């Protein structure tokens, strides 16, 4: 098992890519903290993991709230004594709203989850990782490039910058930080899209036909497993694109 007895927090683990990562990590021996804003979904994931012999608990957290982030880390350490892996998978879309129409409210909402939420989780994890000079962070970016609204696109580029910065800054302290940039994947992130902007969606759809196929969350989870395990011990500060060749066109 690649993650035997490692303690992993996975945010956004109630569905989609986060759920797939939580399940795979548990099958690889990790003790998984399934975190999501939706209690029912988080509990269902934990039930699935424990039913097959895995070790997991659910901790409800809204990553836009500092107190929730603190409680998530505290609950993890209280239950398992430490943490070894952080996966920042919580994320929302922006309804394809272009720069000329984006509101401050939408911009701040998307950045609050996709960027600030990830930063808060990293900020809480680093003291634990530094103390034992060991720790792994896996962020979820996006291979979509500009194929989204302005806020989502900018937020995912910010995640890439954060990933590279943390990877470089903390490399000599035993911390690795990398990201996966998925292409089109079968998840329910579309449920965070409300009243899609017509112009923005038309521009986004113009490039979608170049994608060879839609991926499964489990395929992204395998990349996250590689980055979380010792198989990638010499990999740090990088972004691995997993998009079936979409961005190669």
C-alpha positions as CSV (number, residue, x, y, z in Angstrom):
1,X,0.0,0.0,0.0
2,X,1.4,3.4,-1.0
3,X,-0.1,5.4,1.9
4,X,0.0,2.9,4.7
5,X,-0.9,4.7,8.0
6,X,-0.6,8.1,6.5
7,X,-3.2,10.7,7.7
8,X,-4.8,12.6,4.9
9,X,-7.2,15.5,4.9
10,X,-9.2,15.8,1.7
11,X,-11.4,18.9,1.3
12,X,-14.4,18.9,-1.0
13,X,-14.4,15.1,-0.5
14,X,-18.2,14.7,-0.5
15,X,-18.4,14.2,-4.3
16,X,-16.5,14.3,-7.5
17,X,-12.7,14.3,-7.6
18,X,-12.4,14.8,-3.8
19,X,-14.6,11.7,-3.2
20,X,-12.5,9.7,-5.6
21,X,-9.3,10.8,-4.0
22,X,-10.6,10.0,-0.5
23,X,-11.7,6.5,-1.5
24,X,-8.4,5.7,-3.3
25,X,-6.3,7.0,-0.5
26,X,-8.2,4.9,2.0
27,X,-7.7,1.8,-0.2
28,X,-4.0,2.5,-0.2
29,X,-3.9,2.5,3.6
30,X,-4.4,6.1,4.6
31,X,-6.5,7.3,7.5
32,X,-8.7,9.8,5.7
33,X,-10.5,12.8,7.0
34,X,-13.4,13.4,4.6
35,X,-14.2,17.1,4.7
36,X,-17.0,18.8,2.9
37,X,-19.6,21.5,3.4
38,X,-22.3,18.9,3.0
39,X,-22.6,16.7,6.1
40,X,-24.8,14.1,4.4
41,X,-22.4,13.6,1.5
42,X,-19.4,13.5,3.8
43,X,-21.0,10.9,6.0
44,X,-21.9,8.7,2.9
45,X,-18.3,8.8,1.8
46,X,-17.1,7.7,5.2
47,X,-19.6,4.9,5.3
48,X,-18.4,3.7,1.9
49,X,-14.8,3.7,3.0
50,X,-15.4,2.0,6.4
51,X,-17.7,-0.6,4.8
52,X,-14.8,-1.9,2.8
53,X,-12.4,-1.9,5.7
54,X,-11.0,1.6,5.4
55,X,-10.3,4.1,8.2
56,X,-12.1,7.5,7.8
57,X,-14.0,10.2,9.7
58,X,-16.1,13.1,8.5
59,X,-15.4,16.6,9.5
60,X,-17.8,19.3,8.2
61,X,-16.0,22.4,7.1
62,X,-16.5,25.5,5.0
63,X,-13.0,26.5,3.9
64,X,-14.1,30.1,3.6
65,X,-14.4,30.2,7.4
66,X,-11.2,30.4,9.4
67,X,-12.8,28.7,12.4
68,X,-14.0,25.8,10.3
69,X,-10.5,25.3,8.9
70,X,-9.0,25.4,12.4
71,X,-11.5,22.9,13.7
72,X,-10.8,20.6,10.8
73,X,-7.1,20.4,11.5
74,X,-7.7,20.2,15.3
75,X,-10.2,17.3,14.8
76,X,-7.7,15.5,12.6
77,X,-4.8,15.8,15.1
78,X,-7.1,14.9,18.0
79,X,-8.3,11.7,16.2
80,X,-5.1,10.6,14.5
81,X,-2.3,12.4,16.3
82,X,-0.9,14.2,13.2
83,X,-1.5,14.8,9.5
84,X,0.8,13.8,6.6
85,X,-1.1,14.8,3.5
86,X,-3.4,17.7,2.6
87,X,-5.5,17.6,-0.6
88,X,-7.2,20.9,-1.4
89,X,-10.1,19.7,-3.7
90,X,-12.9,22.1,-2.6
91,X,-13.9,24.3,-5.5
92,X,-16.7,26.1,-7.2
93,X,-17.4,27.5,-10.7
94,X,-18.4,31.0,-11.8
95,X,-21.2,30.5,-14.4
96,X,-18.8,31.4,-17.2
97,X,-19.1,35.1,-16.4
98,X,-16.6,37.1,-18.5
99,X,-14.4,40.0,-17.1
100,X,-16.7,42.7,-18.4
101,X,-19.6,41.3,-16.4
102,X,-18.1,39.8,-13.3
103,X,-19.2,41.4,-10.0
104,X,-17.0,41.9,-6.9
105,X,-19.3,39.5,-5.1
106,X,-18.8,36.7,-7.6
107,X,-15.1,37.3,-7.8
108,X,-14.6,37.2,-4.0
109,X,-16.9,34.1,-3.7
110,X,-14.9,32.1,-6.2
111,X,-11.5,33.2,-4.8
112,X,-12.8,32.6,-1.3
113,X,-13.2,28.9,-1.9
114,X,-10.7,28.1,-4.7
115,X,-7.8,30.2,-3.5
116,X,-8.2,31.6,0.0
117,X,-9.6,28.3,1.2
118,X,-6.6,26.4,-0.1
119,X,-4.3,29.0,1.4
120,X,-6.0,28.7,4.8
121,X,-5.6,24.9,4.8
122,X,-2.0,25.1,3.8
123,X,-1.3,27.7,6.5
124,X,-2.7,25.4,9.2
125,X,-0.9,22.3,7.8
126,X,2.6,23.8,7.5
127,X,3.4,24.1,11.2
128,X,2.6,20.4,11.6
129,X,4.7,19.5,8.5
130,X,7.6,21.7,9.5
131,X,7.8,20.2,13.0
132,X,8.3,16.7,11.7
133,X,10.0,17.9,8.5
134,X,7.7,15.9,6.4
135,X,4.4,16.6,4.6
136,X,2.7,16.6,1.2
137,X,0.2,19.1,-0.3
138,X,-1.8,18.3,-3.4
139,X,-3.9,21.1,-4.9
140,X,-6.5,20.9,-7.6
141,X,-5.9,23.4,-10.4
142,X,-7.4,23.2,-13.9
143,X,-6.3,22.4,-17.4
144,X,-9.1,24.6,-18.8
145,X,-6.9,27.7,-19.2
146,X,-9.2,30.4,-20.3
147,X,-12.1,28.1,-20.9
148,X,-14.2,29.3,-18.0
149,X,-15.3,32.6,-16.6
150,X,-12.9,35.3,-15.5
151,X,-13.1,34.5,-11.7
152,X,-12.7,30.8,-12.1
153,X,-9.8,31.1,-14.6
154,X,-8.0,33.6,-12.4
155,X,-8.5,31.6,-9.3
156,X,-7.0,28.4,-10.8
157,X,-4.0,30.3,-12.1
158,X,-3.6,31.6,-8.5
159,X,-3.7,28.0,-7.3
160,X,-0.8,27.2,-9.6
161,X,1.2,30.2,-8.3
162,X,0.5,29.2,-4.7
163,X,1.6,25.6,-5.5
164,X,4.9,26.7,-7.0
165,X,5.6,29.2,-4.2
166,X,4.9,26.7,-1.4
167,X,6.8,24.0,-3.1
168,X,9.9,26.2,-3.5
169,X,9.7,28.0,-0.2
170,X,9.4,24.8,2.0
171,X,11.3,22.3,0.0
172,X,14.3,22.2,2.4
173,X,11.9,21.7,5.3
174,X,10.7,18.3,4.0
175,X,7.4,19.6,2.4
176,X,6.3,18.9,-1.1
177,X,3.5,20.9,-2.8
178,X,2.2,19.9,-6.3
179,X,-1.0,20.3,-8.2
180,X,-3.2,18.3,-10.6
181,X,-4.8,20.2,-13.5
182,X,-7.7,18.2,-14.7
183,X,-9.4,18.6,-18.0
184,X,-13.1,17.9,-18.5
185,X,-14.1,15.4,-15.8
186,X,-17.5,13.9,-14.8
187,X,-18.2,15.7,-11.5
188,X,-21.0,17.6,-10.0
189,X,-19.1,21.0,-10.0
190,X,-21.7,22.0,-12.6
191,X,-24.2,22.3,-9.7
192,X,-22.3,25.4,-8.6
193,X,-23.2,27.0,-12.0
194,X,-26.3,29.2,-11.8
195,X,-27.8,31.1,-14.9
196,X,-24.7,30.7,-17.1
197,X,-23.6,33.9,-18.9
198,X,-24.6,33.4,-22.5
199,X,-21.6,35.2,-24.1
200,X,-19.1,33.6,-21.7
201,X,-20.6,30.1,-22.2
202,X,-20.4,30.5,-26.0
203,X,-16.8,31.3,-25.8
204,X,-16.1,28.4,-23.5
205,X,-17.9,25.9,-25.6
206,X,-15.9,26.9,-28.7
207,X,-13.0,25.0,-27.3
208,X,-14.7,22.1,-25.7
209,X,-15.0,20.0,-28.9
210,X,-11.2,19.8,-28.9
211,X,-11.3,17.6,-25.8
212,X,-10.8,14.0,-26.8
213,X,-13.0,12.7,-24.0
214,X,-14.4,13.4,-20.6
215,X,-12.4,11.8,-17.7
216,X,-13.6,10.0,-14.6
217,X,-12.8,11.3,-11.2
218,X,-10.9,8.1,-10.4
219,X,-8.4,8.9,-13.2
220,X,-7.6,12.2,-11.4
221,X,-7.4,10.4,-8.1
222,X,-4.6,8.2,-9.5
223,X,-2.5,11.3,-10.3
224,X,-3.2,12.7,-6.8
225,X,-2.1,9.3,-5.3
226,X,1.2,9.5,-7.3
227,X,1.8,13.1,-5.9
228,X,0.9,12.1,-2.4
229,X,3.1,9.0,-2.3
230,X,6.8,8.4,-2.2
231,X,6.6,7.5,-5.9
232,X,6.9,11.3,-6.5
233,X,9.6,12.0,-3.8
234,X,11.6,14.1,-6.2
235,X,8.6,16.0,-7.6
236,X,7.9,19.4,-6.1
237,X,6.3,22.7,-7.2
238,X,4.9,21.2,-10.4
239,X,1.5,21.0,-12.0
240,X,0.6,17.7,-13.7
241,X,-2.0,18.1,-16.5
242,X,-4.5,15.2,-16.8
243,X,-6.8,16.0,-19.7
244,X,-6.5,13.2,-22.3
245,X,-4.5,15.6,-24.6
246,X,-7.0,18.5,-24.6
247,X,-4.4,21.2,-24.1
248,X,-1.9,19.5,-26.5
249,X,-4.0,20.8,-29.5
